[in-house]
Amino acid sequence: MHYWQIKRDFVSLFNRNDATENHFDPIDGLRAIASLLIICCHIVPIFGIFVQSYPDVQWQEYLNSVAFALMPLMNSGLEIFFVLSAFLLIHKLIKEWENDDGSHQWFLQQYPMSLLKRALRFWPGILLATIIMFIFGEHRHVVDADNNSPCMIYLSIWLFFQNYIDHDRWLCSLSPLWTISLDVQIHIILPLLFYFLYSCRKYISVYNSLAILLLVSIVRSMLVFDPVIMPVISSILRYHTLLLVTPKYVCSWLQSNYNMTLPFECLQSNPLKLLMHKLYFPLEARLGSFIIGAMVAIKIAQVSHEQGQYSTWKKFFIFNMIFLYSLLTVTQRLDSPNLSEFALNFTIATSRTILAISVAFILFTAICPPMHSYHAPWIRLFLSSRIWIPISKLSYLAYLIHWPITFEMVFGGPLLFLKKYSVSYALIISLPIILFISQIVSCIWFLLIEKPFERFIHQYLSTKKSKKIH
């Protein structure tokens, strides 16, 4: 087999393979939009670092900016990825098990190989992100930092448990990779959970069981959140987001590596560290979004065999609720005096769930059969547009590398001039530039490393399987 097929692979970035199993055209649009939202979400705090800190007038203008107001919606990019990941995983299992009634009994034998394939899917991208980190020289600063064990840091990334490592020991350039660890952990647990529920489907409802687990995850968040020791509102309103979401050495790294003079004093301790380690990074805190994706997969499998029983007006009612919630998220002031402790607790516990449900409903209306009353042809048409395909297919690699590229472009030179503009204008100007560079680098890696590696693994596993048969 010829591993390098550059022309063929390049053309594939702009086309869909309709024969690909489990591929739904609107997923390209959702995945691409998620990628754009996450890049925007990371650009805003990077440019925000140039703003004079609280209580300066500049800081108040930043809090009132459009870019800051849209940050909650930009954060929904992660929920889109999580919902899609679980949806595709469970949909694949359902199709396999429904086509062959006995196939689920062989699941446990095939389970280890499926996990290995998932890891092999991620490792080439992790290698690219690691190479870029070494090129930009961050590793030299980390080695000199206190209480850092480089071996443990790299192991946590390559063996997928980064989200359970102390946030201050992370590598800044590789910070986004915590979601990759989370995805692999879900691919370990969710298939086993679904296998158990599916095996007991004669006695229990798989869908209702997942709904109960979703409620449990919400209750767990409400019990864990403590506004006294997790001052989320005051921290967001008073401190730069970049300092809250990155390791503590970032300040000194920016000053030494980029010769920057920061317009504020660096934080001695992170007031949101406990919240992130309890309610943001761990699997148990993020399980709800994946469960919602699995529930959509079950519903799609059901509607393929039956007609929708819901009125069309309910579809528009839900769309209006999603729109109003999005509008409320953007317009609601964080410093509102009417926000009670219970309301804050409930909001923190349910906000990601509501976002995930909104994403799931949009996904369902786009991919359900045309005869279903919830089908939305305009959403399907928009999300299936061919313009999304290259962004979608390179979204994983672009997600891994856009963060260090943005750091280098903004702090290292070419986009530094944008610091004299408002964060909103800086976002509009820098987004297409950072996206273009991330896509180019991702495309080169995709053609030269990722696809050849994928063919090599496929050939090796096929050869090994054929030898066992003979």
DRENVEX-183601 format. One record per residue (C-alpha): residue number from 1; x, y, z. Coordinates in pm, whole numbers, plus 50000, padded with zeros to 5 digits. Layout:
{nr = NUM u = X v = Y w = Z}
...
% end
This chain:
{nr = 1 u = 50000 v = 50000 w = 50000}
{nr = 2 u = 50119 v = 50349 w = 49915}
{nr = 3 u = 50085 v = 50545 w = 50238}
{nr = 4 u = 50126 v = 50895 w = 50095}
{nr = 5 u = 49835 v = 50986 w = 49864}
{nr = 6 u = 49863 v = 51362 w = 49889}
{nr = 7 u = 49644 v = 51461 w = 49596}
{nr = 8 u = 49365 v = 51226 w = 49696}
{nr = 9 u = 49378 v = 51331 w = 50061}
{nr = 10 u = 49381 v = 51701 w = 49974}
{nr = 11 u = 49072 v = 51664 w = 49754}
{nr = 12 u = 48902 v = 51470 w = 50035}
{nr = 13 u = 48923 v = 51780 w = 50256}
{nr = 14 u = 48663 v = 51947 w = 50034}
{nr = 15 u = 48435 v = 51652 w = 49966}
{nr = 16 u = 48218 v = 51414 w = 50160}
{nr = 17 u = 48234 v = 51041 w = 50127}
{nr = 18 u = 47864 v = 50957 w = 50130}
{nr = 19 u = 47945 v = 50592 w = 50181}
{nr = 20 u = 48120 v = 50664 w = 50511}
{nr = 21 u = 47937 v = 50488 w = 50789}
{nr = 22 u = 47756 v = 50707 w = 51045}
{nr = 23 u = 47824 v = 51028 w = 50855}
{nr = 24 u = 47552 v = 51292 w = 50873}
{nr = 25 u = 47611 v = 51601 w = 50661}
{nr = 26 u = 47491 v = 51859 w = 50920}
{nr = 27 u = 47752 v = 51734 w = 51166}
{nr = 28 u = 48017 v = 51904 w = 50948}
{nr = 29 u = 47849 v = 52237 w = 51010}
{nr = 30 u = 47814 v = 52187 w = 51384}
{nr = 31 u = 48174 v = 52069 w = 51419}
{nr = 32 u = 48306 v = 52364 w = 51216}
{nr = 33 u = 48099 v = 52614 w = 51415}
{nr = 34 u = 48227 v = 52459 w = 51739}
{nr = 35 u = 48584 v = 52500 w = 51616}
{nr = 36 u = 48526 v = 52868 w = 51531}
{nr = 37 u = 48357 v = 52935 w = 51865}
{nr = 38 u = 48646 v = 52784 w = 52062}
{nr = 39 u = 48906 v = 52982 w = 51867}
{nr = 40 u = 48707 v = 53301 w = 51937}
{nr = 41 u = 48673 v = 53204 w = 52302}
{nr = 42 u = 49052 v = 53179 w = 52330}
{nr = 43 u = 49133 v = 53494 w = 52132}
{nr = 44 u = 48925 v = 53720 w = 52359}
{nr = 45 u = 49117 v = 53656 w = 52687}
{nr = 46 u = 49451 v = 53672 w = 52504}
{nr = 47 u = 49377 v = 54026 w = 52383}
{nr = 48 u = 49213 v = 54100 w = 52718}
{nr = 49 u = 49555 v = 54068 w = 52882}
{nr = 50 u = 49645 v = 54413 w = 52743}
{nr = 51 u = 49355 v = 54579 w = 52927}
{nr = 52 u = 49423 v = 54767 w = 53250}
{nr = 53 u = 49291 v = 54557 w = 53537}
{nr = 54 u = 49001 v = 54621 w = 53773}
{nr = 55 u = 48883 v = 54884 w = 53870}
{nr = 56 u = 49030 v = 55086 w = 53580}
{nr = 57 u = 48792 v = 55248 w = 53328}
{nr = 58 u = 48948 v = 55034 w = 53054}
{nr = 59 u = 48844 v = 54725 w = 53244}
{nr = 60 u = 48483 v = 54844 w = 53270}
{nr = 61 u = 48479 v = 54906 w = 52894}
{nr = 62 u = 48612 v = 54555 w = 52840}
{nr = 63 u = 48336 v = 54406 w = 53060}
{nr = 64 u = 48077 v = 54599 w = 52856}
{nr = 65 u = 48222 v = 54494 w = 52519}
{nr = 66 u = 48044 v = 54270 w = 52270}
{nr = 67 u = 48330 v = 54020 w = 52279}
{nr = 68 u = 48303 v = 53973 w = 52656}
{nr = 69 u = 47922 v = 53946 w = 52638}
{nr = 70 u = 47949 v = 53668 w = 52380}
{nr = 71 u = 48197 v = 53463 w = 52584}
{nr = 72 u = 47927 v = 53235 w = 52736}
{nr = 73 u = 47805 v = 53144 w = 52386}
{nr = 74 u = 48162 v = 53092 w = 52265}
{nr = 75 u = 48208 v = 52847 w = 52551}
{nr = 76 u = 47931 v = 52634 w = 52401}
{nr = 77 u = 48181 v = 52511 w = 52141}
{nr = 78 u = 48304 v = 52246 w = 52383}
{nr = 79 u = 47951 v = 52122 w = 52450}
{nr = 80 u = 47897 v = 52084 w = 52074}
{nr = 81 u = 48208 v = 51867 w = 52047}
{nr = 82 u = 48105 v = 51657 w = 52349}
{nr = 83 u = 47749 v = 51601 w = 52225}
{nr = 84 u = 47873 v = 51503 w = 51877}
{nr = 85 u = 48138 v = 51268 w = 52017}
{nr = 86 u = 47887 v = 51073 w = 52228}
{nr = 87 u = 47624 v = 51079 w = 51953}
{nr = 88 u = 47856 v = 50924 w = 51693}
{nr = 89 u = 47988 v = 50667 w = 51941}
{nr = 90 u = 47647 v = 50542 w = 52056}
{nr = 91 u = 47493 v = 50564 w = 51709}
{nr = 92 u = 47768 v = 50338 w = 51578}
{nr = 93 u = 47704 v = 50082 w = 51853}
{nr = 94 u = 47328 v = 50089 w = 51796}
{nr = 95 u = 47366 v = 50031 w = 51421}
{nr = 96 u = 47607 v = 49743 w = 51477}
{nr = 97 u = 47394 v = 49575 w = 51741}
{nr = 98 u = 47063 v = 49623 w = 51557}
{nr = 99 u = 47200 v = 49478 w = 51233}
{nr = 100 u = 47318 v = 49169 w = 51418}
{nr = 101 u = 47124 v = 49074 w = 51730}
{nr = 102 u = 47417 v = 48880 w = 51870}
{nr = 103 u = 47688 v = 49133 w = 51791}
{nr = 104 u = 47662 v = 49312 w = 52126}
{nr = 105 u = 47765 v = 48986 w = 52293}
{nr = 106 u = 48105 v = 49017 w = 52121}
{nr = 107 u = 48145 v = 49376 w = 52233}
{nr = 108 u = 48370 v = 49302 w = 52531}
{nr = 109 u = 48613 v = 49111 w = 52309}
{nr = 110 u = 48636 v = 49400 w = 52061}
{nr = 111 u = 48636 v = 49667 w = 52332}
{nr = 112 u = 49016 v = 49685 w = 52397}
{nr = 113 u = 49088 v = 49720 w = 52025}
{nr = 114 u = 48834 v = 50001 w = 51991}
{nr = 115 u = 49011 v = 50192 w = 52271}
{nr = 116 u = 49348 v = 50142 w = 52103}
{nr = 117 u = 49208 v = 50274 w = 51775}
{nr = 118 u = 49076 v = 50581 w = 51957}
{nr = 119 u = 49416 v = 50649 w = 52111}
{nr = 120 u = 49586 v = 50602 w = 51773}
{nr = 121 u = 49340 v = 50853 w = 51629}
{nr = 122 u = 49459 v = 51118 w = 51876}
{nr = 123 u = 49834 v = 51054 w = 51908}
{nr = 124 u = 49945 v = 51209 w = 51573}
{nr = 125 u = 49769 v = 51535 w = 51665}
{nr = 126 u = 49923 v = 51534 w = 52013}
{nr = 127 u = 50263 v = 51491 w = 51850}
{nr = 128 u = 50199 v = 51798 w = 51631}
{nr = 129 u = 50097 v = 52008 w = 51932}
{nr = 130 u = 50407 v = 51891 w = 52122}
{nr = 131 u = 50638 v = 51980 w = 51832}
{nr = 132 u = 50489 v = 52330 w = 51810}
{nr = 133 u = 50534 v = 52372 w = 52185}
{nr = 134 u = 50904 v = 52284 w = 52151}
{nr = 135 u = 50945 v = 52518 w = 51852}
{nr = 136 u = 50806 v = 52811 w = 52051}
{nr = 137 u = 51037 v = 52727 w = 52343}
{nr = 138 u = 50786 v = 52701 w = 52625}
{nr = 139 u = 50939 v = 52372 w = 52748}
{nr = 140 u = 51255 v = 52554 w = 52859}
{nr = 141 u = 51060 v = 52774 w = 53095}
{nr = 142 u = 50853 v = 52484 w = 53232}
{nr = 143 u = 51162 v = 52281 w = 53319}
{nr = 144 u = 51288 v = 52573 w = 53529}
{nr = 145 u = 50953 v = 52623 w = 53703}
{nr = 146 u = 50905 v = 52499 w = 54058}
{nr = 147 u = 50732 v = 52170 w = 54138}
{nr = 148 u = 50706 v = 52060 w = 53777}
{nr = 149 u = 50787 v = 51709 w = 53663}
{nr = 150 u = 50809 v = 51713 w = 53281}
{nr = 151 u = 50773 v = 51335 w = 53262}
{nr = 152 u = 50444 v = 51338 w = 53453}
{nr = 153 u = 50314 v = 51626 w = 53243}
{nr = 154 u = 50383 v = 51445 w = 52915}
{nr = 155 u = 50252 v = 51114 w = 53050}
{nr = 156 u = 49925 v = 51276 w = 53154}
{nr = 157 u = 49880 v = 51408 w = 52800}
{nr = 158 u = 49983 v = 51098 w = 52606}
{nr = 159 u = 49802 v = 50856 w = 52839}
{nr = 160 u = 49491 v = 51073 w = 52864}
{nr = 161 u = 49458 v = 51176 w = 53228}
{nr = 162 u = 49559 v = 51541 w = 53199}
{nr = 163 u = 49225 v = 51665 w = 53335}
{nr = 164 u = 49307 v = 51504 w = 53671}
{nr = 165 u = 49653 v = 51664 w = 53703}
{nr = 166 u = 49702 v = 51986 w = 53899}
{nr = 167 u = 49616 v = 52269 w = 53661}
{nr = 168 u = 49925 v = 52468 w = 53764}
{nr = 169 u = 50150 v = 52186 w = 53640}
{nr = 170 u = 50010 v = 52190 w = 53288}
{nr = 171 u = 50197 v = 52314 w = 52983}
{nr = 172 u = 50023 v = 52629 w = 52864}
{nr = 173 u = 50059 v = 52545 w = 52493}
{nr = 174 u = 49910 v = 52200 w = 52554}
{nr = 175 u = 49631 v = 52316 w = 52787}
{nr = 176 u = 49349 v = 52249 w = 52534}
{nr = 177 u = 49445 v = 51880 w = 52528}
{nr = 178 u = 49260 v = 51818 w = 52855}
{nr = 179 u = 48945 v = 51772 w = 52646}
{nr = 180 u = 49118 v = 51492 w = 52452}
{nr = 181 u = 49180 v = 51311 w = 52781}
{nr = 182 u = 48813 v = 51360 w = 52865}
{nr = 183 u = 48701 v = 51222 w = 52529}
{nr = 184 u = 48910 v = 50906 w = 52570}
{nr = 185 u = 48777 v = 50858 w = 52923}
{nr = 186 u = 48423 v = 50881 w = 52786}
{nr = 187 u = 48509 v = 50623 w = 52520}
{nr = 188 u = 48622 v = 50397 w = 52803}
{nr = 189 u = 48315 v = 50438 w = 53026}
{nr = 190 u = 48017 v = 50522 w = 52802}
{nr = 191 u = 48030 v = 50208 w = 52582}
{nr = 192 u = 48046 v = 49988 w = 52893}
{nr = 193 u = 47751 v = 50174 w = 53046}
{nr = 194 u = 47552 v = 50151 w = 52725}
{nr = 195 u = 47640 v = 49782 w = 52688}
{nr = 196 u = 47504 v = 49713 w = 53036}
{nr = 197 u = 47182 v = 49909 w = 52975}
{nr = 198 u = 47135 v = 49756 w = 52631}
{nr = 199 u = 47175 v = 49405 w = 52773}
{nr = 200 u = 46899 v = 49486 w = 53026}
{nr = 201 u = 46668 v = 49657 w = 52776}
{nr = 202 u = 46393 v = 49397 w = 52831}
{nr = 203 u = 46363 v = 49512 w = 53191}
{nr = 204 u = 46456 v = 49882 w = 53183}
{nr = 205 u = 46435 v = 50172 w = 52942}
{nr = 206 u = 46780 v = 50266 w = 52815}
{nr = 207 u = 46668 v = 50621 w = 52734}
{nr = 208 u = 46504 v = 50678 w = 53073}
{nr = 209 u = 46806 v = 50534 w = 53252}
{nr = 210 u = 47030 v = 50786 w = 53077}
{nr = 211 u = 46785 v = 51064 w = 53166}
{nr = 212 u = 46813 v = 50967 w = 53533}
{nr = 213 u = 47193 v = 50978 w = 53510}
{nr = 214 u = 47164 v = 51324 w = 53354}
{nr = 215 u = 46958 v = 51443 w = 53651}
{nr = 216 u = 47211 v = 51289 w = 53888}
{nr = 217 u = 47491 v = 51484 w = 53717}
{nr = 218 u = 47297 v = 51810 w = 53764}
{nr = 219 u = 47231 v = 51736 w = 54131}
{nr = 220 u = 47597 v = 51648 w = 54177}
{nr = 221 u = 47699 v = 51987 w = 54037}
{nr = 222 u = 47457 v = 52169 w = 54268}
{nr = 223 u = 47594 v = 51984 w = 54570}
{nr = 224 u = 47959 v = 52042 w = 54478}
{nr = 225 u = 47934 v = 52411 w = 54393}
{nr = 226 u = 48000 v = 52644 w = 54685}
{nr = 227 u = 47993 v = 53018 w = 54599}
{nr = 228 u = 48200 v = 53101 w = 54908}
{nr = 229 u = 48508 v = 52898 w = 54814}
{nr = 230 u = 48437 v = 52913 w = 54440}
{nr = 231 u = 48388 v = 53289 w = 54378}
{nr = 232 u = 48314 v = 53257 w = 54008}
{nr = 233 u = 48135 v = 53591 w = 53957}
{nr = 234 u = 48379 v = 53814 w = 54144}
{nr = 235 u = 48676 v = 53638 w = 53983}
{nr = 236 u = 48548 v = 53685 w = 53628}
{nr = 237 u = 48464 v = 54050 w = 53696}
{nr = 238 u = 48797 v = 54137 w = 53861}
{nr = 239 u = 49068 v = 53919 w = 53709}
{nr = 240 u = 49192 v = 53852 w = 53357}
{nr = 241 u = 49045 v = 53529 w = 53224}
{nr = 242 u = 49378 v = 53424 w = 53074}
{nr = 243 u = 49534 v = 53413 w = 53421}
{nr = 244 u = 49243 v = 53208 w = 53556}
{nr = 245 u = 49259 v = 52937 w = 53289}
{nr = 246 u = 49635 v = 52897 w = 53246}
{nr = 247 u = 49914 v = 52766 w = 53475}
{nr = 248 u = 50057 v = 53011 w = 53728}
{nr = 249 u = 50393 v = 53041 w = 53548}
{nr = 250 u = 50231 v = 53206 w = 53242}
{nr = 251 u = 50288 v = 53559 w = 53374}
{nr = 252 u = 50663 v = 53513 w = 53411}
{nr = 253 u = 50676 v = 53324 w = 53080}
{nr = 254 u = 50509 v = 53614 w = 52894}
{nr = 255 u = 50745 v = 53862 w = 53055}
{nr = 256 u = 51063 v = 53664 w = 52987}
{nr = 257 u = 50983 v = 53500 w = 52653}
{nr = 258 u = 50803 v = 53792 w = 52486}
{nr = 259 u = 50962 v = 54078 w = 52683}
{nr = 260 u = 50617 v = 54203 w = 52783}
{nr = 261 u = 50530 v = 54455 w = 53051}
{nr = 262 u = 50192 v = 54354 w = 53187}
{nr = 263 u = 49956 v = 54635 w = 53298}
{nr = 264 u = 49871 v = 54455 w = 53625}
{nr = 265 u = 50020 v = 54243 w = 53901}
{nr = 266 u = 50023 v = 53867 w = 53852}
{nr = 267 u = 49794 v = 53654 w = 54068}
{nr = 268 u = 49958 v = 53482 w = 54363}
{nr = 269 u = 49680 v = 53223 w = 54376}
{nr = 270 u = 49398 v = 53129 w = 54140}
{nr = 271 u = 49055 v = 53188 w = 54301}
{nr = 272 u = 48885 v = 52962 w = 54044}
{nr = 273 u = 49127 v = 52670 w = 54071}
{nr = 274 u = 48899 v = 52465 w = 54297}
{nr = 275 u = 48595 v = 52527 w = 54076}
{nr = 276 u = 48781 v = 52416 w = 53763}
{nr = 277 u = 48906 v = 52097 w = 53927}
{nr = 278 u = 48561 v = 52013 w = 54066}
{nr = 279 u = 48318 v = 52141 w = 53804}
{nr = 280 u = 48507 v = 52201 w = 53480}
{nr = 281 u = 48784 v = 51949 w = 53407}
{nr = 282 u = 48681 v = 51609 w = 53552}
{nr = 283 u = 48478 v = 51344 w = 53376}
{nr = 284 u = 48206 v = 51342 w = 53642}
{nr = 285 u = 48149 v = 51715 w = 53588}
{nr = 286 u = 48117 v = 51682 w = 53210}
{nr = 287 u = 47925 v = 51356 w = 53189}
{nr = 288 u = 47591 v = 51529 w = 53129}
{nr = 289 u = 47681 v = 51663 w = 52783}
{nr = 290 u = 47794 v = 51319 w = 52667}
{nr = 291 u = 47480 v = 51155 w = 52805}
{nr = 292 u = 47269 v = 51402 w = 52607}
{nr = 293 u = 47459 v = 51307 w = 52291}
{nr = 294 u = 47388 v = 50939 w = 52362}
{nr = 295 u = 47017 v = 51017 w = 52412}
{nr = 296 u = 47001 v = 51187 w = 52072}
{nr = 297 u = 47152 v = 50874 w = 51912}
{nr = 298 u = 46878 v = 50662 w = 52072}
{nr = 299 u = 46606 v = 50900 w = 51951}
{nr = 300 u = 46744 v = 50900 w = 51596}
{nr = 301 u = 46743 v = 50519 w = 51598}
{nr = 302 u = 46380 v = 50523 w = 51714}
{nr = 303 u = 46247 v = 50774 w = 51459}
{nr = 304 u = 46397 v = 50573 w = 51175}
{nr = 305 u = 46136 v = 50310 w = 51259}
{nr = 306 u = 45838 v = 50528 w = 51351}
{nr = 307 u = 45669 v = 50856 w = 51264}
{nr = 308 u = 45708 v = 51162 w = 51484}
{nr = 309 u = 45416 v = 51210 w = 51722}
{nr = 310 u = 45480 v = 51572 w = 51809}
{nr = 311 u = 45315 v = 51883 w = 51674}
{nr = 312 u = 45511 v = 52125 w = 51460}
{nr = 313 u = 45432 v = 52412 w = 51696}
{nr = 314 u = 45637 v = 52241 w = 51967}
{nr = 315 u = 45941 v = 52256 w = 51741}
{nr = 316 u = 45908 v = 52633 w = 51700}
{nr = 317 u = 45838 v = 52672 w = 52071}
{nr = 318 u = 46165 v = 52494 w = 52157}
{nr = 319 u = 46356 v = 52701 w = 51899}
{nr = 320 u = 46217 v = 53017 w = 52059}
{nr = 321 u = 46323 v = 52894 w = 52403}
{nr = 322 u = 46675 v = 52830 w = 52273}
{nr = 323 u = 46687 v = 53178 w = 52120}
{nr = 324 u = 46559 v = 53345 w = 52438}
{nr = 325 u = 46806 v = 53153 w = 52653}
{nr = 326 u = 47091 v = 53258 w = 52424}
{nr = 327 u = 46972 v = 53619 w = 52438}
{nr = 328 u = 46947 v = 53604 w = 52818}
{nr = 329 u = 47297 v = 53458 w = 52840}
{nr = 330 u = 47439 v = 53748 w = 52639}
{nr = 331 u = 47240 v = 54030 w = 52803}
{nr = 332 u = 47235 v = 53915 w = 53168}
{nr = 333 u = 47487 v = 54112 w = 53373}
{nr = 334 u = 47706 v = 53900 w = 53598}
{nr = 335 u = 47704 v = 54165 w = 53869}
{nr = 336 u = 47324 v = 54177 w = 53888}
{nr = 337 u = 47216 v = 54231 w = 54252}
{nr = 338 u = 46902 v = 54023 w = 54189}
{nr = 339 u = 47104 v = 53704 w = 54142}
{nr = 340 u = 47044 v = 53502 w = 54459}
{nr = 341 u = 47275 v = 53231 w = 54589}
{nr = 342 u = 47031 v = 52958 w = 54484}
{nr = 343 u = 46990 v = 53111 w = 54137}
{nr = 344 u = 47368 v = 53122 w = 54098}
{nr = 345 u = 47400 v = 52762 w = 54215}
{nr = 346 u = 47126 v = 52647 w = 53979}
{nr = 347 u = 47273 v = 52844 w = 53687}
{nr = 348 u = 47622 v = 52700 w = 53736}
{nr = 349 u = 47481 v = 52347 w = 53766}
{nr = 350 u = 47248 v = 52361 w = 53465}
{nr = 351 u = 47399 v = 52608 w = 53216}
{nr = 352 u = 47613 v = 52350 w = 53033}
{nr = 353 u = 47325 v = 52102 w = 53036}
{nr = 354 u = 47089 v = 52356 w = 52880}
{nr = 355 u = 47349 v = 52440 w = 52615}
{nr = 356 u = 47402 v = 52070 w = 52541}
{nr = 357 u = 47026 v = 52009 w = 52515}
{nr = 358 u = 46999 v = 52305 w = 52276}
{nr = 359 u = 47279 v = 52163 w = 52061}
{nr = 360 u = 47117 v = 51819 w = 52074}
{nr = 361 u = 46780 v = 51954 w = 51961}
{nr = 362 u = 46936 v = 52144 w = 51670}
{nr = 363 u = 47126 v = 51828 w = 51574}
{nr = 364 u = 46807 v = 51621 w = 51592}
{nr = 365 u = 46605 v = 51861 w = 51376}
{nr = 366 u = 46882 v = 51862 w = 51115}
{nr = 367 u = 46932 v = 51484 w = 51082}
{nr = 368 u = 46592 v = 51333 w = 51161}
{nr = 369 u = 46391 v = 51199 w = 50863}
{nr = 370 u = 46218 v = 51466 w = 50648}
{nr = 371 u = 45874 v = 51327 w = 50736}
{nr = 372 u = 45931 v = 51388 w = 51106}
{nr = 373 u = 45745 v = 51689 w = 51247}
{nr = 374 u = 46063 v = 51823 w = 51408}
{nr = 375 u = 46265 v = 51819 w = 51085}
{nr = 376 u = 46405 v = 52164 w = 51001}
{nr = 377 u = 46516 v = 52172 w = 50634}
{nr = 378 u = 46665 v = 52524 w = 50662}
{nr = 379 u = 46891 v = 52414 w = 50948}
{nr = 380 u = 46993 v = 52102 w = 50761}
{nr = 381 u = 47070 v = 52306 w = 50449}
{nr = 382 u = 47278 v = 52559 w = 50644}
{nr = 383 u = 47476 v = 52302 w = 50843}
{nr = 384 u = 47529 v = 52083 w = 50535}
{nr = 385 u = 47688 v = 52362 w = 50332}
{nr = 386 u = 48013 v = 52258 w = 50167}
{nr = 387 u = 48190 v = 52563 w = 50312}
{nr = 388 u = 48203 v = 52384 w = 50648}
{nr = 389 u = 48373 v = 52067 w = 50520}
{nr = 390 u = 48746 v = 52166 w = 50534}
{nr = 391 u = 48703 v = 52341 w = 50870}
{nr = 392 u = 48522 v = 52036 w = 51004}
{nr = 393 u = 48771 v = 51778 w = 50878}
{nr = 394 u = 49066 v = 51970 w = 51021}
{nr = 395 u = 48885 v = 52081 w = 51338}
{nr = 396 u = 49071 v = 51838 w = 51566}
{nr = 397 u = 49418 v = 51947 w = 51453}
{nr = 398 u = 49320 v = 52315 w = 51443}
{nr = 399 u = 49181 v = 52286 w = 51795}
{nr = 400 u = 49513 v = 52147 w = 51921}
{nr = 401 u = 49738 v = 52410 w = 51766}
{nr = 402 u = 49537 v = 52734 w = 51745}
{nr = 403 u = 49616 v = 52822 w = 52109}
{nr = 404 u = 49999 v = 52833 w = 52080}
{nr = 405 u = 49971 v = 52989 w = 51733}
{nr = 406 u = 49753 v = 53267 w = 51876}
{nr = 407 u = 50004 v = 53323 w = 52156}
{nr = 408 u = 50290 v = 53356 w = 51909}
{nr = 409 u = 50095 v = 53573 w = 51663}
{nr = 410 u = 49970 v = 53813 w = 51931}
{nr = 411 u = 50254 v = 53827 w = 52183}
{nr = 412 u = 50531 v = 53746 w = 51938}
{nr = 413 u = 50474 v = 54013 w = 51678}
{nr = 414 u = 50241 v = 54015 w = 51373}
{nr = 415 u = 49915 v = 54082 w = 51558}
{nr = 416 u = 50060 v = 54277 w = 51849}
{nr = 417 u = 49949 v = 54606 w = 51691}
{nr = 418 u = 49586 v = 54508 w = 51762}
{nr = 419 u = 49636 v = 54567 w = 52135}
{nr = 420 u = 49558 v = 54938 w = 52085}
{nr = 421 u = 49212 v = 54850 w = 51951}
{nr = 422 u = 48916 v = 54721 w = 52149}
{nr = 423 u = 48904 v = 54346 w = 52212}
{nr = 424 u = 48597 v = 54315 w = 51988}
{nr = 425 u = 48776 v = 54472 w = 51689}
{nr = 426 u = 49089 v = 54269 w = 51760}
{nr = 427 u = 48878 v = 53952 w = 51755}
{nr = 428 u = 48719 v = 54036 w = 51419}
{nr = 429 u = 49055 v = 54112 w = 51255}
{nr = 430 u = 49260 v = 53829 w = 51406}
{nr = 431 u = 49009 v = 53542 w = 51376}
{nr = 432 u = 49043 v = 53485 w = 50997}
{nr = 433 u = 49424 v = 53516 w = 51018}
{nr = 434 u = 49461 v = 53266 w = 51303}
{nr = 435 u = 49206 v = 53032 w = 51144}
{nr = 436 u = 49390 v = 53043 w = 50810}
{nr = 437 u = 49731 v = 52969 w = 50964}
{nr = 438 u = 49588 v = 52691 w = 51181}
{nr = 439 u = 49418 v = 52536 w = 50878}
{nr = 440 u = 49737 v = 52550 w = 50668}
{nr = 441 u = 49952 v = 52386 w = 50936}
{nr = 442 u = 49679 v = 52128 w = 51004}
{nr = 443 u = 49644 v = 52052 w = 50633}
{nr = 444 u = 50017 v = 51988 w = 50592}
{nr = 445 u = 50022 v = 51757 w = 50895}
{nr = 446 u = 49705 v = 51583 w = 50775}
{nr = 447 u = 49858 v = 51509 w = 50433}
{nr = 448 u = 50210 v = 51413 w = 50541}
{nr = 449 u = 50159 v = 51243 w = 50877}
{nr = 450 u = 49803 v = 51174 w = 50988}
{nr = 451 u = 49659 v = 51003 w = 50679}
{nr = 452 u = 49974 v = 50795 w = 50606}
{nr = 453 u = 49979 v = 50687 w = 50973}
{nr = 454 u = 49610 v = 50596 w = 50951}
{nr = 455 u = 49674 v = 50379 w = 50642}
{nr = 456 u = 49971 v = 50211 w = 50808}
{nr = 457 u = 49765 v = 50121 w = 51116}
{nr = 458 u = 49477 v = 49998 w = 50901}
{nr = 459 u = 49709 v = 49778 w = 50695}
{nr = 460 u = 49883 v = 49643 w = 51005}
{nr = 461 u = 49557 v = 49553 w = 51180}
{nr = 462 u = 49412 v = 49398 w = 50863}
{nr = 463 u = 49724 v = 49187 w = 50811}
{nr = 464 u = 49722 v = 49076 w = 51173}
{nr = 465 u = 49353 v = 48982 w = 51151}
{nr = 466 u = 49400 v = 48783 w = 50829}
{nr = 467 u = 49688 v = 48588 w = 50984}
{nr = 468 u = 49466 v = 48490 w = 51277}
{nr = 469 u = 49195 v = 48366 w = 51040}
{nr = 470 u = 49440 v = 48151 w = 50845}
% end
